[in-house]
Every structure is written in structure tokens, then in C-alpha cells.
Amino acid sequence: MSEWSKMLKGEIYNDFSDELFQKRVEAKKLFRLYNQTDDDQNGL
């Protein structure tokens, strides 16, 4: 079972796994893009 699946089920998981690290990197990229939007932008 993946660490992501364990986390979603509320089980003990390794938050230092490569899988979760990559998800954090992707989330940070998305946050950065979102924070660069102007108030008059409403989607892609």
C-alpha cells in the first residue's frame, strides 16, 4: 500500500517517502502559480 493511501486512511505512514515528497513539490508549484493570479482572473 502506498504512503499516500495510508495517509488518506488515517494510518501510520512515512511522510519522508519519495511519493509524498513529490506531491509536496507539486503542491508548492501550484500554490506559487495560484498566488501569482490577479483578482480579475477566474480560471484557466
Backbone as JSON Lines, residues from 0, in Angstrom:
{"i":0,"aa":"M","n":[0.85,-1.17,0.0],"ca":[0.0,0.0,0.0],"c":[0.9,1.24,0.0]}
{"i":1,"aa":"S","n":[0.52,2.24,-0.78],"ca":[1.34,3.45,-0.87],"c":[1.19,4.29,0.4]}
{"i":2,"aa":"E","n":[2.18,5.14,0.61],"ca":[2.15,6.04,1.77],"c":[0.99,7.02,1.65]}
{"i":3,"aa":"W","n":[0.68,7.43,0.44],"ca":[-0.45,8.32,0.19],"c":[-1.76,7.65,0.64]}
{"i":4,"aa":"S","n":[-1.94,6.38,0.27],"ca":[-3.14,5.63,0.65],"c":[-3.23,5.48,2.17]}
{"i":5,"aa":"K","n":[-2.12,5.18,2.79],"ca":[-2.1,5.06,4.25],"c":[-2.51,6.37,4.91]}
{"i":6,"aa":"M","n":[-1.96,7.48,4.39],"ca":[-2.27,8.78,4.95],"c":[-3.76,9.07,4.84]}
{"i":7,"aa":"L","n":[-4.33,8.81,3.66],"ca":[-5.75,9.08,3.45],"c":[-6.65,8.23,4.34]}
{"i":8,"aa":"K","n":[-6.19,7.03,4.69],"ca":[-6.96,6.15,5.56],"c":[-6.76,6.45,7.04]}
{"i":9,"aa":"G","n":[-5.86,7.39,7.35],"ca":[-5.59,7.73,8.74],"c":[-4.66,6.75,9.42]}
{"i":10,"aa":"E","n":[-3.93,5.97,8.63],"ca":[-2.99,5.01,9.17],"c":[-1.61,5.65,9.34]}
{"i":11,"aa":"I","n":[-0.74,4.97,10.02],"ca":[0.62,5.45,10.18],"c":[1.32,5.36,8.83]}
{"i":12,"aa":"Y","n":[2.02,6.45,8.45],"ca":[2.71,6.49,7.16],"c":[4.04,7.2,7.3]}
{"i":13,"aa":"N","n":[4.9,7.02,6.32],"ca":[6.22,7.65,6.28],"c":[6.11,8.94,5.48]}
{"i":14,"aa":"D","n":[6.12,10.07,6.16],"ca":[5.97,11.34,5.44],"c":[7.25,11.78,4.75]}
{"i":15,"aa":"F","n":[8.32,11.0,4.86],"ca":[9.56,11.29,4.15],"c":[9.71,10.44,2.89]}
{"i":16,"aa":"S","n":[8.66,9.75,2.49],"ca":[8.73,8.91,1.29],"c":[8.88,9.77,0.05]}
{"i":17,"aa":"D","n":[9.49,9.22,-0.99],"ca":[9.66,9.94,-2.25],"c":[8.31,10.34,-2.84]}
{"i":18,"aa":"E","n":[7.34,9.46,-2.71],"ca":[5.99,9.71,-3.24],"c":[5.39,10.99,-2.63]}
{"i":19,"aa":"L","n":[5.42,11.1,-1.32],"ca":[4.85,12.27,-0.66],"c":[5.71,13.51,-0.87]}
{"i":20,"aa":"F","n":[7.01,13.33,-0.98],"ca":[7.89,14.46,-1.27],"c":[7.51,15.07,-2.62]}
{"i":21,"aa":"Q","n":[7.32,14.23,-3.62],"ca":[6.95,14.73,-4.95],"c":[5.59,15.42,-4.94]}
{"i":22,"aa":"K","n":[4.66,14.9,-4.16],"ca":[3.35,15.54,-4.05],"c":[3.47,16.92,-3.4]}
{"i":23,"aa":"R","n":[4.35,17.06,-2.41],"ca":[4.57,18.37,-1.77],"c":[5.2,19.35,-2.76]}
{"i":24,"aa":"V","n":[6.15,18.88,-3.56],"ca":[6.79,19.74,-4.56],"c":[5.73,20.23,-5.55]}
{"i":25,"aa":"E","n":[4.88,19.34,-6.04],"ca":[3.83,19.72,-6.99],"c":[2.85,20.7,-6.35]}
{"i":26,"aa":"A","n":[2.49,20.47,-5.1],"ca":[1.56,21.37,-4.4],"c":[2.17,22.76,-4.27]}
{"i":27,"aa":"K","n":[3.45,22.84,-3.94],"ca":[4.12,24.14,-3.81],"c":[4.12,24.89,-5.14]}
{"i":28,"aa":"K","n":[4.33,24.16,-6.24],"ca":[4.3,24.79,-7.57],"c":[2.91,25.36,-7.85]}
{"i":29,"aa":"L","n":[1.88,24.59,-7.52],"ca":[0.51,25.05,-7.75],"c":[0.17,26.25,-6.87]}
{"i":30,"aa":"F","n":[0.6,26.23,-5.61],"ca":[0.37,27.38,-4.72],"c":[1.04,28.63,-5.28]}
{"i":31,"aa":"R","n":[2.27,28.47,-5.77],"ca":[3.01,29.6,-6.32],"c":[2.26,30.2,-7.51]}
{"i":32,"aa":"L","n":[1.77,29.33,-8.42],"ca":[1.01,29.81,-9.57],"c":[-0.28,30.5,-9.14]}
{"i":33,"aa":"Y","n":[-0.96,29.9,-8.19],"ca":[-2.22,30.48,-7.69],"c":[-1.98,31.86,-7.09]}
{"i":34,"aa":"N","n":[-0.93,31.99,-6.32],"ca":[-0.64,33.26,-5.65],"c":[-0.2,34.35,-6.61]}
{"i":35,"aa":"Q","n":[0.13,33.99,-7.83],"ca":[0.52,34.98,-8.83],"c":[-0.68,35.5,-9.62]}
{"i":36,"aa":"T","n":[-1.86,34.96,-9.4],"ca":[-3.03,35.39,-10.15],"c":[-3.54,36.73,-9.65]}
{"i":37,"aa":"D","n":[-4.18,37.46,-10.55],"ca":[-4.8,38.74,-10.2],"c":[-6.25,38.5,-9.8]}
{"i":38,"aa":"D","n":[-6.83,39.47,-9.12],"ca":[-8.21,39.34,-8.66],"c":[-9.21,39.17,-9.8]}
{"i":39,"aa":"D","n":[-8.9,39.71,-10.98],"ca":[-9.84,39.61,-12.1],"c":[-9.68,38.33,-12.92]}
{"i":40,"aa":"Q","n":[-8.75,37.48,-12.55],"ca":[-8.59,36.18,-13.22],"c":[-9.52,35.18,-12.56]}
{"i":41,"aa":"N","n":[-10.23,34.42,-13.37],"ca":[-11.18,33.47,-12.81],"c":[-11.04,32.07,-13.39]}
{"i":42,"aa":"G","n":[-9.85,31.62,-13.61],"ca":[-9.64,30.26,-14.06],"c":[-8.82,30.18,-15.33]}
{"i":43,"aa":"L","n":[-8.6,28.94,-15.73],"ca":[-7.78,28.7,-16.93],"c":[-8.62,28.7,-18.17]}
